[in-house]
Amino acid sequence: MKAIVFYLFLISGFYGFSQMDCILGVGGRDNETIIRVFELTEEQQENLKNWSAELKVRNDLLMDRAKYLMKKHEESSPEVLLTVSKEYGSIMDSMKQNVRMIDKRLLTSFSKTQYERYVKLCDQLTLRPIHINRSVDEN
């Protein structure tokens, strides 16, 4: 019985992993890799640079809020810490949303070929690609 529960837990873990968004990591150490893998144009590279800087500013502000929150409640009661943990989680969620938003901006600037390469890489990693609306063909 324990083995069955273990395998169900393991399978659900793999299922959960496959449902994660396939992020590019704009603003991280991989900008050069993004440029090479997707063969970004000069304009896309400039946008990548600007959006990376924007993401850094946005997430630095959130990180400062998180640090202040933790410092302010260092010696708080467990009840207060529970509330603080929810607030901290909300800040971390906002940071993840910022990453996804900036990645989506870059993906929107991709050509059809670049986006197809992105989807193929995500499929190989069993991650869920970020969908962009391609109803209007700019190319």
C-alpha positions in Angstrom: 0.0 0.0 0.0 2.8 2.4 0.9 4.5 1.7 -2.5 1.2 2.6 -4.3 0.9 5.9 -2.4 4.6 6.7 -3.2 4.2 6.0 -6.9 1.0 8.1 -7.1 2.9 10.9 -5.3 5.8 10.5 -7.7 3.6 10.6 -10.8 1.7 13.6 -9.5 5.0 15.3 -9.0 6.0 14.7 -12.6 2.6 15.8 -13.8 2.9 19.0 -11.8 6.4 19.6 -13.2 5.1 19.3 -16.8 2.5 22.0 -16.1 5.1 24.7 -15.3 5.5 27.7 -17.6 8.4 27.6 -20.0 10.1 30.9 -19.1 13.0 32.4 -21.0 14.6 34.1 -18.1 14.8 37.6 -19.5 16.8 39.7 -17.1 18.8 36.8 -15.8 22.3 35.6 -16.7 21.0 34.0 -19.9 20.3 37.0 -22.0 23.3 36.2 -24.2 22.0 32.6 -24.6 18.6 34.0 -25.6 20.2 36.2 -28.2 22.1 33.3 -29.7 19.5 30.6 -29.5 16.7 32.7 -31.0 19.0 34.7 -33.3 17.5 38.0 -32.1 17.6 41.0 -34.4 19.2 44.2 -33.3 15.8 45.7 -32.4 14.9 42.6 -30.4 18.3 42.7 -28.6 17.7 46.4 -27.7 14.2 45.5 -26.4 15.7 42.6 -24.4 18.2 44.9 -22.8 15.5 47.5 -21.9 13.0 44.9 -20.6 15.7 43.3 -18.6 16.4 46.6 -16.9 12.7 47.2 -16.3 12.3 43.7 -14.7 15.3 44.4 -12.5 13.8 47.6 -11.2 10.4 46.1 -10.7 11.7 43.0 -8.8 14.3 45.0 -6.8 11.4 47.1 -5.4 9.5 43.9 -4.6 12.5 42.4 -3.0 13.1 45.4 -0.9 9.5 45.2 0.3 10.0 41.5 1.2 13.2 42.2 3.1 11.5 45.0 5.0 8.6 42.8 5.8 10.9 40.1 7.2 13.0 42.5 9.1 10.0 44.2 10.6 8.5 40.9 11.9 11.7 39.1 13.0 10.5 38.5 16.5 6.7 38.3 15.9 4.4 35.7 17.3 3.5 32.6 15.2 0.1 34.0 14.4 1.6 37.2 13.0 4.2 35.3 11.1 1.5 33.3 9.4 0.0 36.5 8.1 3.4 37.8 7.1 4.2 34.5 5.2 1.0 35.1 3.1 2.1 38.6 2.4 5.6 37.4 1.5 4.2 34.8 -0.8 2.1 37.4 -2.5 5.3 39.5 -3.1 7.0 36.4 -4.6 4.0 35.7 -6.8 4.2 39.3 -8.1 7.9 38.8 -9.0 7.0 35.6 -10.9 4.2 37.5 -12.7 6.8 40.2 -13.7 9.1 37.6 -15.1 6.2 36.0 -17.1 5.0 39.5 -18.4 8.5 40.4 -19.6 9.0 37.0 -21.2 5.7 37.4 -23.0 6.7 40.8 -24.3 9.8 39.3 -25.9 7.9 36.3 -27.2 5.4 38.7 -28.9 8.3 40.3 -30.8 9.5 36.9 -32.1 9.0 35.9 -35.7 7.0 32.8 -36.4 10.3 30.8 -36.8 11.7 32.1 -33.5 8.4 31.3 -31.7 8.3 27.8 -33.2 11.8 27.2 -31.9 10.7 28.3 -28.5 7.7 26.0 -28.5 9.9 23.1 -29.6 12.4 23.7 -26.8 9.6 23.9 -24.3 8.2 20.6 -25.6 11.5 18.9 -25.2 11.7 20.1 -21.6 8.0 19.1 -21.0 7.2 22.7 -20.0 4.1 24.7 -21.0 4.9 27.4 -23.6 3.6 30.9 -22.9 0.9 31.4 -25.5 1.0 34.6 -27.5 -1.8 35.9 -29.8 -0.7 35.5 -33.4 -4.0 36.6 -35.0 -2.3 39.4 -36.8 0.8 38.3 -38.9 3.3 41.2 -38.6 5.8 39.4 -41.0 
